[in-house]
Amino acid sequence: MQEQAAENGIIPHLMLFVMSDSPLKTTLWWMFA
């Protein structure tokens, strides 16, 4: 249950992170692409 709770807390942050246009996001995309 703890894993699911962490997931539910992280996903909204990821969505906001993806929707935001930040240089850090672009850097991470290049790192993981």
Secondary structure, DSSP 8 states (H G I E B T S, - for coil): -HHHHHHHHHHHHHHHHHHS--HHHHHHHHHH-
